[in-house]
């Protein structure tokens, strides 16, 4: 498999794309390339991506197949900075970048450190909290990984940083909105429909699974619904969506469901093949 000629490529590529062949999977409007994102991102032209939805390695020692997830912090952040610079180059002026980064109680600053690195290239327009599990009264809804500790609470949320180029990108808040609780607010405040902004705390639990195979044998996946919500919030029909850390293809699956054109880069061949299989099964 190889990168196609310019007129057939998923997004416009630079002439450098012709220099070498890269394994490619094409499923409908989705394209997936095998390789390091820092080698593949330079092959994209400037200002061609509408939405980036991605979750890079957190540098927390997660057992990926083809990546060492325990770099020295300065080395890891330098790497993230180079990725951020490339993403800033390929993102359109009115584009959105949704960056999901987690942390642990023992290393609570990693997500903020990554966000600070991206701050050198983007403006933080919205800081969204992804809630995986929540306790209300005596009831708990959702899933989290329990820990045994006399110091820390169970970690049940992660950050989603919504970066834009200047902080002025308009979004479709009602595309991910919720009905009014008090229906009298609709007419009283002049709303045209029963829908309001849902805010910046998103409760999206994992689906219950019985085995790693049901999580596609990936140690750090996220729900398709999360990627869908990010794409819908950006509000561009048939958007060009990029995930430079495609993993098992969650963002591309979301792009396919929403009728968007997706492009993903993945370092591990087994994960990439799983992503292709997921797309073919839609």
C-alpha positions as CSV (number, residue, x, y, z in Angstrom):
1,X,0.0,0.0,0.0
2,X,1.2,3.5,-0.7
3,X,0.2,7.2,-0.5
4,X,-1.9,8.0,-3.5
5,X,-1.4,10.8,-6.1
6,X,-2.4,14.3,-4.9
7,X,-5.8,14.4,-6.5
8,X,-6.8,11.2,-4.8
9,X,-5.4,11.8,-1.3
10,X,-7.8,12.3,1.6
11,X,-6.5,15.8,2.3
12,X,-4.2,17.8,0.1
13,X,-0.6,16.6,0.6
14,X,2.7,18.3,-0.1
15,X,5.0,16.8,-2.8
16,X,7.0,15.2,-0.1
17,X,4.3,12.6,0.1
18,X,5.7,11.0,-3.1
19,X,9.1,10.2,-1.6
20,X,8.2,7.0,0.1
21,X,5.5,4.5,0.4
22,X,3.5,4.0,3.6
23,X,1.0,1.2,4.5
24,X,-2.5,2.5,4.0
25,X,-6.0,1.4,4.7
26,X,-8.9,3.0,2.9
27,X,-12.4,2.3,4.2
28,X,-15.0,4.6,2.6
29,X,-14.1,8.2,3.4
30,X,-11.6,7.1,6.1
31,X,-7.9,6.8,5.5
32,X,-5.4,5.3,7.9
33,X,-1.6,5.3,7.6
34,X,0.9,3.2,9.5
35,X,3.7,5.2,10.9
36,X,5.0,7.9,13.3
37,X,2.8,11.0,13.2
38,X,5.9,13.3,13.2
39,X,7.0,11.6,10.0
40,X,3.5,11.7,8.4
41,X,2.2,15.1,9.5
42,X,4.8,17.0,7.4
43,X,3.2,15.4,4.4
44,X,0.0,17.3,4.9
45,X,-0.4,20.7,3.4
46,X,-1.0,23.8,5.6
47,X,-4.6,24.6,6.8
48,X,-6.4,21.5,5.5
49,X,-7.9,20.1,8.7
50,X,-11.2,21.1,10.2
51,X,-11.1,19.1,13.5
52,X,-8.5,17.2,15.4
53,X,-9.8,14.8,18.0
54,X,-7.0,12.9,19.6
55,X,-5.6,11.3,22.8
56,X,-1.8,11.0,22.8
57,X,0.1,8.7,25.1
58,X,-0.1,10.1,28.7
59,X,3.5,9.1,29.6
60,X,2.1,7.2,32.6
61,X,3.7,3.8,31.9
62,X,0.8,2.4,30.0
63,X,1.6,-0.9,28.2
64,X,1.2,0.0,24.6
65,X,2.4,-2.5,22.0
66,X,4.9,-0.3,20.1
67,X,5.5,2.7,22.2
68,X,7.5,3.3,25.4
69,X,5.2,5.3,27.6
70,X,7.7,6.3,30.3
71,X,9.9,8.9,28.8
72,X,11.7,11.6,31.0
73,X,9.2,14.4,31.4
74,X,11.2,17.0,29.5
75,X,11.7,14.6,26.6
76,X,8.0,13.7,26.5
77,X,6.9,17.4,26.6
78,X,9.4,18.3,23.9
79,X,7.9,15.6,21.7
80,X,4.4,16.8,22.4
81,X,5.6,20.3,21.5
82,X,6.7,19.2,18.1
83,X,3.4,17.4,17.5
84,X,1.6,20.6,18.6
85,X,3.5,22.7,16.1
86,X,2.6,20.4,13.2
87,X,-1.0,20.3,14.3
88,X,-1.1,24.1,14.4
89,X,0.2,24.2,10.8
90,X,-2.3,21.8,9.3
91,X,-5.3,23.1,11.2
92,X,-7.5,25.6,9.5
93,X,-7.8,29.1,10.9
94,X,-11.3,28.4,12.2
95,X,-10.5,24.8,13.2
96,X,-10.8,23.0,16.5
97,X,-8.4,20.7,18.3
98,X,-9.8,18.5,21.0
99,X,-7.0,17.0,23.1
100,X,-7.9,14.3,25.6
101,X,-5.2,13.9,28.3
102,X,-5.5,11.9,31.5
103,X,-3.4,11.8,34.7
104,X,-3.1,9.8,37.9
105,X,-3.2,10.8,41.6
106,X,0.5,10.0,41.8
107,X,1.2,12.2,38.7
108,X,-1.5,14.8,38.7
109,X,0.3,17.5,36.6
110,X,0.9,15.6,33.4
111,X,-2.3,16.7,31.7
112,X,-1.7,20.4,32.7
113,X,1.9,20.1,31.5
114,X,0.8,18.9,28.1
115,X,-1.8,21.7,27.9
116,X,0.9,24.2,28.7
117,X,3.0,22.9,25.9
118,X,0.1,23.2,23.4
119,X,-0.5,26.7,24.8
120,X,2.6,27.9,22.9
121,X,0.8,27.2,19.6
122,X,-2.9,27.5,20.4
123,X,-5.5,29.3,22.5
124,X,-7.4,27.3,25.1
125,X,-11.0,28.1,24.2
126,X,-12.8,25.5,26.3
127,X,-11.7,23.2,29.1
128,X,-14.0,20.2,29.2
129,X,-14.2,17.7,32.0
130,X,-14.9,14.1,30.8
131,X,-16.6,12.3,33.7
132,X,-16.4,8.6,33.4
133,X,-18.2,7.8,36.7
134,X,-20.2,9.9,39.1
135,X,-21.9,9.3,42.5
136,X,-25.1,11.1,43.2
137,X,-26.6,10.4,46.6
138,X,-26.2,6.7,47.2
139,X,-26.0,5.7,43.6
140,X,-23.0,5.5,41.3
141,X,-23.3,5.5,37.5
142,X,-20.4,4.7,35.1
143,X,-17.1,3.0,35.3
144,X,-13.7,3.7,36.6
145,X,-10.5,1.8,37.6
146,X,-10.6,1.4,41.4
147,X,-7.4,1.9,43.4
148,X,-6.4,0.8,46.9
149,X,-5.1,3.8,48.7
150,X,-5.2,5.5,52.1
151,X,-4.4,8.9,50.4
152,X,-6.1,9.1,47.1
153,X,-9.7,9.0,45.7
154,X,-10.7,6.9,42.8
155,X,-9.8,8.8,39.6
156,X,-13.0,9.1,37.6
157,X,-12.5,12.0,35.2
158,X,-10.1,13.2,32.4
159,X,-9.5,16.5,30.7
160,X,-10.5,17.5,27.2
161,X,-8.8,20.7,26.1
162,X,-10.5,22.5,23.2
163,X,-7.8,24.5,21.5
164,X,-8.3,26.9,18.6
165,X,-5.9,29.1,16.7
166,X,-7.1,32.4,18.2
167,X,-9.9,31.6,20.7
168,X,-12.6,32.9,18.4
169,X,-13.8,29.8,16.6
170,X,-17.6,29.6,16.6
171,X,-19.1,26.2,17.7
172,X,-22.5,24.6,17.5
173,X,-23.3,24.4,21.2
174,X,-26.8,23.1,20.6
175,X,-25.5,20.2,18.5
176,X,-24.5,18.6,21.8
177,X,-27.2,20.4,23.8
178,X,-29.8,19.1,26.2
179,X,-33.5,19.9,26.7
180,X,-34.5,22.6,29.2
181,X,-35.4,21.3,32.6
182,X,-37.8,24.2,33.1
183,X,-39.8,24.5,29.9
184,X,-40.9,28.0,30.8
185,X,-37.4,29.2,30.0
186,X,-37.9,28.5,26.3
187,X,-40.4,31.2,25.7
188,X,-39.3,33.5,28.5
189,X,-35.8,33.8,27.1
190,X,-36.7,33.7,23.5
191,X,-35.3,30.3,22.5
192,X,-36.5,28.8,19.3
193,X,-36.4,25.2,20.4
194,X,-36.2,23.0,23.5
195,X,-32.4,22.8,23.6
196,X,-29.7,24.5,25.7
197,X,-26.0,24.4,26.0
198,X,-25.0,21.3,28.0
199,X,-21.9,23.0,29.5
200,X,-18.3,21.9,29.9
201,X,-18.8,18.8,32.1
202,X,-19.6,15.7,29.9
203,X,-20.7,12.4,31.5
204,X,-19.8,9.7,29.0
205,X,-19.3,6.4,30.7
206,X,-17.5,3.4,29.2
207,X,-19.6,0.6,28.0
208,X,-19.5,-2.4,30.3
209,X,-17.1,-5.1,28.9
210,X,-16.1,-8.5,30.2
211,X,-12.7,-8.8,28.5
212,X,-9.8,-6.9,26.9
213,X,-10.9,-8.1,23.5
214,X,-14.1,-6.1,23.9
215,X,-11.9,-3.0,24.3
216,X,-10.0,-4.1,21.1
217,X,-7.0,-5.1,23.1
218,X,-5.9,-1.4,23.5
219,X,-5.0,-0.2,27.0
220,X,-6.2,3.4,26.7
221,X,-9.2,3.7,24.5
222,X,-12.1,6.2,24.8
223,X,-15.8,6.0,23.8
224,X,-16.9,6.7,20.3
225,X,-19.5,9.0,21.8
226,X,-16.7,11.2,23.1
227,X,-15.2,11.7,19.7
228,X,-18.6,12.2,18.1
229,X,-19.5,14.9,20.6
230,X,-16.3,16.8,19.8
231,X,-16.9,16.7,16.1
232,X,-20.5,17.7,16.4
233,X,-19.6,20.6,18.7
234,X,-17.3,22.0,16.1
235,X,-20.3,22.2,13.8
236,X,-18.9,21.7,10.3
237,X,-20.8,19.4,8.0
238,X,-18.6,16.7,6.3
239,X,-15.6,18.0,8.3
240,X,-12.1,16.8,7.6
241,X,-11.1,15.1,10.8
242,X,-7.6,14.1,11.9
243,X,-6.3,11.8,14.6
244,X,-2.5,11.6,14.7
245,X,-2.7,9.0,17.4
246,X,-5.4,6.8,15.9
247,X,-5.0,3.7,18.1
248,X,-7.8,1.3,17.2
249,X,-9.6,4.0,15.2
250,X,-12.2,5.5,17.6
251,X,-12.0,9.0,16.1
252,X,-12.2,7.6,12.6
253,X,-15.3,5.5,13.6
254,X,-16.9,8.6,14.9
255,X,-16.0,10.5,11.7
256,X,-17.6,7.7,9.6
257,X,-20.8,7.7,11.6
258,X,-21.1,11.5,11.2
259,X,-20.4,11.4,7.4
260,X,-17.0,13.1,7.8
261,X,-13.7,12.5,6.0
262,X,-11.2,11.1,8.4
263,X,-7.5,10.7,8.4
264,X,-5.5,8.8,11.0
265,X,-1.9,7.9,11.8
266,X,-0.9,4.9,13.9
267,X,2.5,3.6,14.9
268,X,1.4,0.0,15.7
269,X,0.4,-2.3,12.9
270,X,-1.9,-4.4,15.1
271,X,-3.8,-1.4,16.3
272,X,-4.1,-0.1,12.8
273,X,-5.4,-3.4,11.5
274,X,-8.0,-3.4,14.3
275,X,-9.0,0.1,13.4
276,X,-9.5,-0.9,9.8
277,X,-11.6,-3.9,10.8
278,X,-13.8,-1.7,13.0
279,X,-14.4,0.7,10.1
280,X,-15.3,-2.2,7.8
281,X,-17.8,-3.5,10.3
282,X,-19.9,-0.3,10.3
